[in-house]
């Protein structure tokens, strides 16, 4: 018994989402940019966001690790 195995070749021209874009680590924020973000958060009275931003800058934690923190920690 002979098994027919037909391989369907995909002829679609799918382009990757990051083709032509820079990949890898982003450049760190400059001190001027950090203070601009802090000022905007203060003016908008976004205390929680300002606290998380300050903690992130001071501790160098990633965003996913920051949001897992509880107040008791």
C-alpha positions in Angstrom: 0.0 0.0 0.0 1.4 3.3 -1.1 0.7 6.4 0.9 0.3 9.7 -1.1 1.7 12.6 0.9 1.1 15.8 -0.8 2.9 18.8 0.6 1.1 22.0 0.1 3.5 24.8 -0.5 2.4 28.1 0.8 2.6 30.7 -1.9 1.4 33.6 0.3 3.7 36.5 0.6 3.6 37.0 4.4 6.0 39.7 5.6 7.1 39.8 9.2 5.7 42.6 11.3 9.2 43.8 12.2 10.8 43.7 8.8 12.9 46.8 8.3 12.6 47.9 12.0 15.3 48.0 14.6 15.1 45.1 16.9 16.8 44.6 20.2 17.1 46.7 23.3 16.0 50.3 23.3 18.2 53.1 24.4 17.8 54.0 28.1 15.9 57.1 29.0 17.8 60.3 29.3 17.6 62.3 32.6 15.8 65.1 30.8 13.1 62.6 29.6 12.7 61.1 33.0 12.0 64.5 34.6 9.6 65.4 31.8 7.6 62.2 32.5 7.6 62.9 36.2 6.4 66.4 35.7 3.6 65.4 33.4 2.5 62.7 35.8 2.5 65.2 38.7 0.5 67.8 36.7 -2.0 65.2 35.8 -2.3 64.2 39.4 -1.6 60.5 38.6 -0.1 59.6 41.9 -0.2 55.8 41.4 1.5 56.1 38.0 4.1 58.4 39.4 4.9 56.1 42.3 5.2 53.1 39.9 7.4 55.1 37.6 9.7 56.3 40.4 9.9 52.7 41.7 10.8 51.4 38.3 13.5 54.0 37.8 15.0 53.6 41.2 14.9 49.8 41.3 15.3 49.0 37.6 12.5 46.6 37.7 10.6 45.6 34.5 7.0 46.6 34.1 5.6 43.1 34.5 7.4 42.8 37.8 6.2 46.2 39.0 2.5 45.4 38.6 2.9 42.2 40.5 4.0 44.1 43.6 1.6 44.5 46.5 1.5 47.4 48.9 2.8 45.3 51.8 6.0 44.5 49.8 
